[in-house]
Amino acid sequence: MKYKIIKIQEEIDGKLSEVTNTKEVLDLKVAYLGKKGSVSELTNMLSKLDIEEKKEYGALINNLKQDINQKIEVTIEKLAESEINKKIEKETIDTTLPASNIGVGGTHPITKTIDEVEELFVSMGYDVVEGPEVELDLYNFEKLNLPKGHPARDAQDSFYITDEVLLRTQTSPVQARTMEANLEKGPIRMICPGKTYRRDDDDATHSHQFHQIEGLVIDKDISLADLKGTLEVFAKKVFGEGRKIRFRPGFFPFTEPSIEVDVSCFKCGGEGCSLCKNIGWIEILGAGMVHPNVLINCGYDPDKYQGFAFGMGPERIAMLKYGINDIRNFYINDLRFLNMFNRINGGDDNETK
Amino acid sequence: MKLSKKFLNDFIDIENIDYHELADKMVLVGNEYESIKRISEATNVVVGYIKECRKHPESTKLSICKVDIGDKVVQILCGAPNVKQDQYVAVAKVGAILPGNVEIKKAQLAGMESNGMICALDELGIDSKYLTEEDKTGIHPLMGIPEIGEDAIKYLGYDDEVIDFELTANRGDLLSIRGMAYEVGAIYGKEVKLPDTKVEEIKDNIKDEHTLTVKTDNCSIYLAKKVKNIKIMESPNFIKSRLMASGIRPINNVVDISNYVMLEYGQPLHFFDADKIGRDVIVRMANQGETLVTLDGKERTLSDRDIVIANPEGAVGLAGVMGGLNTEITSDTNSIFIESAIFDPIHIRNTSKEILRSEASNRYEKGIDPNGSLLAINRACYLLHKYAEGEVVSDILVHDKANKEDKIIAITLNKINNILGMDLETKEVEKIFKDLGFESITKNNTFKVSVPTRRLDINIEEDLIEEVGRLYGYENLVGKQPITSIKQGSYSRKDKMVKMIRTRLEALNLNQVITYSLVSEKEADQFDINNHEKIVISNPMSEDKKIMRVSLIPSLLSVFKYNLARNIKDINLFEIASSYYKKDDKYVEETLISGLMYNHYYTNNHQNKIIKTDFYVLKGVIENLLNYLGLNNRYQFKIEQLPSELHPGRSVNVMLDNELIGFIGQVHPQLSKKEVYVFELSLDKLMTKKVREIKYKELSKYPDINKDIAFLIDRETPALDIINVIKRAGGRMLANIDVFDVYEGDNISDNQKSIAFALTFSDSSRTLTEEEINVVLNKIINEVETKLKAKLRTK
């Protein structure tokens, strides 16, 4: 009996080491542990033995059963693993080959800039409004305190359609339109991005078509200091934390006082470098307090209301921000150029503030 | 405006102020500058005296000069044709550095030693536009009797520094040294001094010799004086160098003095030959069609908007712009009739725009101080007496309708602080007004300010507030956040729509571009399905930017060509922008969504997996966009009104709720040899459609049943016709139809095609049985076969 048990043990070890697939293992299981299997035969033989022997061999046979079961399980696992391994080996590819080109288009850098500015001002309660590009001389100039024959018109050589209709040279006419449209003549907070046109020859710094973003705030108690505070927020958002604002006197017919606004150089931090021409400051926009004549022209009482307005060029902002040196790039639309902007911006934009 | 330090120093003592510092302070009060430089950067150039000058024996051009340069006599070889013995000249010594970083070294010329260089003015860095013909071809003999060995640059007045200001249009007063002096005075708190004008006059009286009649309201002041027996010659060095520093070419003493005084006072003067102008001088509007030959020799035809100076015979000068040739000062001129006048800015602006923008017209356009005219004319007499030996005739002809009173503006401290957002005190404001040279009386925190007439730009309280702000210094302004009511900022509906569409098109692999709104006539006519009336620019800069575009596609095609030429292989673009046209006499701006797709849409080359853009990719992009906008089942593609620039067999219109909103398709092979696809939809029309809100619909818990069927059918029958028949026949249970195969060719007769559909049946309330599906399927087959003369294709 004992001999038989040992023999079975040896036999199964040998057979299990030769199997190549799961089916063979399961066949072996039937051959040994099945109803008619060799282990079952041994169990049947137990009834013929006396109690002592029954006890001894019974235990041995049980151990044998457990042993076989366990070995079979291990073998099955091993086989499964090697099958997976084979499959994996077969399926292995060269991961260094180039990726599929999953194309996603990008936003034009001017639009990105406008979006960023819009988002900031909307968060401060400004409404985004728009106005016509084919504009009346009345709104583009006259209501803005630039009567016909005013020398300041020279700076804005215009494309005319008729004597009274032109392509707007600035987004400022939207100031006048917004104030006029506000029938309650109450407070206004608006921002207006859009295309503008001037008869300038296209070169690295001039474009006959360009964009402006106009801002206007009208309220009862608005001062130049509020303008500065507002633009400080803007400068930090667009040019990075730590940026400072400098006001210089300027001249625009529709604001009084008028201000030229500089931002501390974001390349050198104000130390002086090639970007800021060693001044430490970079001119970024024009602004001022709305001229009382403009308020009157648009139906507001300058004794009750005052306000500020500002205008900036997204092209200029994008050029400064990304280091673009030729404005024509924006309108050529070379895809290699555009693709450079097809991602999120890093640097200050991404830092936790 | 170019501002010479020496010139400025005549009006205000700035000798000891660093000129760069002054320039930077001017910037902070609002006067930007372009550059600051010296007239001549040359060093080590001294006055030399040519003691001996003889021709070089072996050279036709060179002269050998012995030049006394103070500490020694040196031999210098000179190639100038006008070099002579006994001349005083500017000598660059050995070691001198001339502009352009030219170092003067000891040299051997034609076998002779040369120790330095006798300089021509251009070698000292003077722009040739300021030079006489003689100075252009030779050296410049120095005028007068300088001290040998002294600094020649200084002697010539070229050691002057010049700031080139870019002034704002409102500060006409700064187009004069006097105005600049007041501005600098306000910064430094210094007094302005005016130059001498006192001159002894002769007994003759101008009123005995001339009369003045002003016949137009467009001349507010006309003053005339006369100077006799003038001697025309070269101007003294200081006048010449200051004119050059100011950007004006010296000509002769008389012409130079008129320019010099204009620079000093900002008051343009005109000198007529008194004998030629005649006795009676008239200022009037020109007669329509009247002609005048101006100083430049051109005959001008005038309009009744031009102001002229005339005598009874006709015009002798175009007021404020250019004199007439008939009264020109020439070398024979003996007496001068001096005009110091103020003309209407807008008339001068119009005339000068047609004829010539000059230093004078520029000043007239920006406004002239009515209190400066007399000062200027007296100053001119003084200088003509002193530097042209002229005799000043007594008395003056006067026409004066100008208001010469100071402007009185009252303003409260409160208002100043309110607008500036500052916290200034009375004393600080008073000091600023005083520094500006404005008299002011303070009473109850109200300033009563007298603004001198030279400051034409100051008219209202806000103008004074600006003066206070800029001189107090905006750098001292502390920014604060406005205190306003809480209000949500908003985007317009259109803004939001544009942003959504942009985001979607980008996700669909299209790149946003921005192109020009102005196009050529040819481009303007393309892709114009509505045949709009175009908006045309009346003063275009070029033929290719003349008309406001009605379609964005020509611009996208230009971008396509540009990129293709740069070897960019896959090009997918879109633009959302306005189109412009006239309708019922109104100017309309309609926003379009346009795109262009070319070549690969998706690639993996090494796996040979490529999706190339064709009509169906394009259609997929458009459907994807429209579905995203919530317009499923509301649009149709059919041919209604295609632009002739599209491939007629590969293009369709997009209809939304049966309204034409645009087109998609391939660009006509005649227009592009490449297979380029484009689309253009009207955003404005899209926006008129209301879209339902998203509503959840219970998903079916029961399994779908799929059935495939294929038909043989006339190849001309559009798939959509078959789909429509299937849909109708399929009824409620038919959940989806897809075309999975279209086949023409072998085994199928020439005029037929096989088209295979995958049908999905489902019911959300129960499991469908095979039997009931077969009933529906048979109905479908039957309908397609009978209605479309098709035949079920069996496997």
Interface residues (C-beta under 8 A of the other chain):
Chain A: L97 P98 A99 S100 N101 I102 G103 V104 G105 G106 T107 H108 I110 T111 D115 E118 F121 V122 S123 M124 G125 Y126 D127 V128 V129 E130 P132 E133 V134 K148 G149 H150 P151 A152 D154 A155 F159 Y160 I161 T162 V165 L167 P187 R189 K195 Y197 R199 D201 H208 Q209 V217 D219 D221 I222 S223 L224 A225 D226 L227 K228 G229 T230 L231 E232 V233 I245 R246 F247 R248 P249 G250 F251 P253 E256 P257 S258 I259 E260 M289 H291 P292 Q306 F330 Y331 I332 N333 D334 L335 R336 L338 N339 N342
Chain B: V27 L28 V29 G30 E32 T168 A169 N170 R171 P345 I346 R349 N350 E365 K366 N418 I419 L420 G421 M422 I460 E462 D463 I465 E466 G469 R470 Y474 E475 L477 V478 G479 K480 Q481 P482 I483 T484 S485 I486 K487 Q488 G489 S490 Y491 S492 K494 D495 K499 R502 L505 E506 A507 L508 N509 L510 N511 Q512 V513 I514 T515 Y516 S517 L518 I535 V536 I537 S538 N539 P540 M541 K545 M548 V559 Y562 N563 R566 I568 D570 I571 N572 L573 F574 A577 S578 Y580 Y587 E589 H600 Y601 Y602 T603 N604 N605 H606 Q607 K609
